[in-house]
Amino acid sequence: MADVLIAGGGPAGWALARACARRGLETTVLDPAPHRRWRNTYGVWSDELPGLPGEVIAAAPPVTVAFGTREHRLGRGYLVLDNAGLRDWLTAERVRVVTGQASAVEPGRHGATVTLADGHRLAAAVVVDASGPGRVLSGGAPRGPRFEQTAYGLVLPAAEAERLGPGAAETAVFMDWRGGGPSFRYQLPLGDGSVLVEETSLARRPGRPIEELAHRLRARLTAAGLRGRFSWPEERVRITLDGPPPGRTAVVPFGVAAGLVHPATGYSLAASLRLAPRVAAAMAGAFEAGPPAVVRAASKALWTPEARAVFSLRRHGLHVLCGMAPDERAAFFDLFFTLPPAAQRAFTSGREDLPGTAAAMAKLFRTAPRGLRARLTGLRPAHNGSG
Ligand SMILES: Cc1cc2nc3c(=O)[nH]c(=O)nc-3n(C[C@H](O)[C@H](O)[C@H](O)COP(=O)(O)OP(=O)(O)OC[C@H]3O[C@@H](n4cnc5c(N)ncnc54)[C@H](O)[C@@H]3O)c2cc1C
């Protein structure tokens, strides 16, 4: 019987598997396709993961900019991850891999049994649900229309991407709201001579249809002078932003399944990579006290009082963003990207930085013009059809 059985071999599951194995726990990762390539293009702020090994980084653009109504050169580095390098790094420890689809878990006093879709059963002292948005062992995917971030992207040769603005091969465009529509341009050099250009709807309930974003992206490329059938490799993004808040479960949820998605930005990867060693340490420390104690210890390590409070503030941020009209968003992001980098970092990445998050939000409020101020408090009714 394994000490730890992790259902889900995405980046979060593997980050925790690595950390558990390093703590001396016998660890198994269970996934329906454990060797399938990770296809998402992952970006993180470099200050979120200092000391990341070079082989995990595909591109570190020397310049990162953002546009509200005007250009802001950002004082933080943005990295594009190399998914093969990330996987090699996370899977280097001794971990057993099982191919299979978890469908149910039966917790007991001395361990838990996971039933697979094919009827097989696997026992472990502690079970982790790292199955992503499906949360297969910790309550299932949330029901009903959700707040979602959606995007549609194409991977262009750099020479083609240059038409959207000079320096495409060495500049990351974190967001570009110019043009007044409900979505923005996200643009990343991928480190291999190609550039991802993505039309992104930041937050909307339900998510803006991806086909609509594809249409908007093609129109943007056509307006920039690109011609043809746009048959470059594509990326489709759908991220639930309002997954359920942390609750009691009989297993240890981790990654997206644990609600680690930033409600206002959709990011979760850096948080999962950062938190894995802490959660593994808490689990290893409680092992002698039995499975329920391990689950409690992991939950305590993930959801400190500061993390819960910041989560609530970020949720408020999500609702405020969703209520804004497109022109208000451009003005809002002009204000946001004028904040000092430390304040920007606190809001986007300070998962437990309660004073920093609150101070960043207060500063935005103080500097906002009157109409936007009312919006930031949530007192002004939401604009219809934003997104
Ligand atoms: C196209 C795209 C781009 C993104 N870009 C970013 C980004 O730049 N930065 C960022 O922070 N986030 C990004 N995200 C959000 C992204 O979901 C997460 O960052 C990341 O993939 C979550 O990792 P995870 O391991 O928690 O979940 P997932 O990556 O969803 O992994 C879940 C794993 O569980 C497995 N699984 C599912 N069901 C079962 C089952 N029944 N039994 C066993 N295993 C199961 C799946 O096969 C999968 O391997 C992006 C998302 C998308 C779709």
Ligand as a Chemical Component Dictionary entry (heavy atoms), coordinates in Angstrom:
data_LIG
# 
_chem_comp.id                   LIG 
_chem_comp.type                 NON-POLYMER 
_chem_comp.pdbx_formal_charge   0 
_chem_comp.three_letter_code    LIG 
# 
loop_
_chem_comp_atom.comp_id 
_chem_comp_atom.atom_id 
_chem_comp_atom.alt_atom_id 
_chem_comp_atom.type_symbol 
_chem_comp_atom.charge 
_chem_comp_atom.model_Cartn_x 
_chem_comp_atom.model_Cartn_y 
_chem_comp_atom.model_Cartn_z 
_chem_comp_atom.pdbx_ordinal 
LIG C1  C1  C 0 -4.476  26.517 -22.518 1  
LIG C2  C2  C 0 -4.284  26.873 -21.057 2  
LIG C3  C3  C 0 -3.263  27.742 -20.708 3  
LIG C4  C4  C 0 -3.045  28.020 -19.353 4  
LIG N1  N1  N 0 -2.036  28.884 -19.033 5  
LIG C5  C5  C 0 -1.756  29.099 -17.728 6  
LIG C6  C6  C 0 -0.651  29.933 -17.374 7  
LIG O1  O1  O 0 0.012   30.512 -18.239 8  
LIG N2  N2  N 0 -0.342  30.085 -16.056 9  
LIG C7  C7  C 0 -1.093  29.463 -15.084 10 
LIG O2  O2  O 0 -0.768  29.616 -13.911 11 
LIG N3  N3  N 0 -2.168  28.708 -15.402 12 
LIG C8  C8  C 0 -2.510  28.507 -16.689 13 
LIG N4  N4  N 0 -3.590  27.730 -17.016 14 
LIG C9  C9  C 0 -4.439  27.154 -15.975 15 
LIG C10 C10 C 0 -4.091  25.664 -15.856 16 
LIG O3  O3  O 0 -5.243  24.878 -15.729 17 
LIG C11 C11 C 0 -3.256  25.327 -14.692 18 
LIG O4  O4  O 0 -2.247  26.206 -14.541 19 
LIG C12 C12 C 0 -2.631  23.923 -14.702 20 
LIG O5  O5  O 0 -2.742  23.099 -15.815 21 
LIG C13 C13 C 0 -3.326  23.242 -13.576 22 
LIG O6  O6  O 0 -2.560  22.159 -13.180 23 
LIG P1  P1  P 0 -3.233  21.019 -12.350 24 
LIG O7  O7  O 0 -2.189  19.948 -12.285 25 
LIG O8  O8  O 0 -3.852  21.531 -11.119 26 
LIG O9  O9  O 0 -4.471  20.501 -13.271 27 
LIG P2  P2  P 0 -4.448  19.902 -14.723 28 
LIG O10 O10 O 0 -3.311  20.434 -15.532 29 
LIG O11 O11 O 0 -5.831  20.069 -15.245 30 
LIG O12 O12 O 0 -4.142  18.349 -14.497 31 
LIG C14 C14 C 0 -5.105  17.453 -14.027 32 
LIG C15 C15 C 0 -4.649  16.042 -14.315 33 
LIG O13 O13 O 0 -5.587  15.144 -13.743 34 
LIG C16 C16 C 0 -5.818  14.099 -14.641 35 
LIG N5  N5  N 0 -7.140  13.528 -14.364 36 
LIG C17 C17 C 0 -8.350  14.005 -14.736 37 
LIG N6  N6  N 0 -9.325  13.167 -14.333 38 
LIG C18 C18 C 0 -8.714  12.151 -13.674 39 
LIG C19 C19 C 0 -9.198  10.984 -13.028 40 
LIG N7  N7  N 0 -10.508 10.681 -13.007 41 
LIG N8  N8  N 0 -8.304  10.159 -12.449 42 
LIG C20 C20 C 0 -6.982  10.441 -12.482 43 
LIG N9  N9  N 0 -6.466  11.540 -13.080 44 
LIG C21 C21 C 0 -7.321  12.379 -13.671 45 
LIG C22 C22 C 0 -5.718  14.744 -16.017 46 
LIG O14 O14 O 0 -5.426  13.755 -17.007 47 
LIG C23 C23 C 0 -4.565  15.717 -15.805 48 
LIG O15 O15 O 0 -3.333  15.102 -16.091 49 
LIG C24 C24 C 0 -3.859  27.451 -18.350 50 
LIG C25 C25 C 0 -4.897  26.608 -18.735 51 
LIG C26 C26 C 0 -5.130  26.325 -20.065 52 
LIG C27 C27 C 0 -6.269  25.413 -20.445 53 
# 
loop_
_chem_comp_bond.comp_id 
_chem_comp_bond.atom_id_1 
_chem_comp_bond.atom_id_2 
_chem_comp_bond.value_order 
_chem_comp_bond.pdbx_ordinal 
LIG C1  C2  SING 1  
LIG C2  C3  SING 2  
LIG C2  C26 DOUB 3  
LIG C3  C4  DOUB 4  
LIG C4  N1  SING 5  
LIG C4  C24 SING 6  
LIG N1  C5  DOUB 7  
LIG C5  C6  SING 8  
LIG C5  C8  SING 9  
LIG C6  O1  DOUB 10 
LIG C6  N2  SING 11 
LIG N2  C7  SING 12 
LIG C7  O2  DOUB 13 
LIG C7  N3  SING 14 
LIG N3  C8  DOUB 15 
LIG C8  N4  SING 16 
LIG N4  C9  SING 17 
LIG N4  C24 SING 18 
LIG C9  C10 SING 19 
LIG C10 O3  SING 20 
LIG C10 C11 SING 21 
LIG C11 O4  SING 22 
LIG C11 C12 SING 23 
LIG C12 O5  SING 24 
LIG C12 C13 SING 25 
LIG C13 O6  SING 26 
LIG O6  P1  SING 27 
LIG P1  O7  DOUB 28 
LIG P1  O8  SING 29 
LIG P1  O9  SING 30 
LIG O9  P2  SING 31 
LIG P2  O10 DOUB 32 
LIG P2  O11 SING 33 
LIG P2  O12 SING 34 
LIG O12 C14 SING 35 
LIG C14 C15 SING 36 
LIG C15 O13 SING 37 
LIG C15 C23 SING 38 
LIG O13 C16 SING 39 
LIG C16 N5  SING 40 
LIG C16 C22 SING 41 
LIG N5  C17 SING 42 
LIG N5  C21 SING 43 
LIG C17 N6  DOUB 44 
LIG N6  C18 SING 45 
LIG C18 C19 SING 46 
LIG C18 C21 DOUB 47 
LIG C19 N7  SING 48 
LIG C19 N8  DOUB 49 
LIG N8  C20 SING 50 
LIG C20 N9  DOUB 51 
LIG N9  C21 SING 52 
LIG C22 O14 SING 53 
LIG C22 C23 SING 54 
LIG C23 O15 SING 55 
LIG C24 C25 DOUB 56 
LIG C25 C26 SING 57 
LIG C26 C27 SING 58 
# 
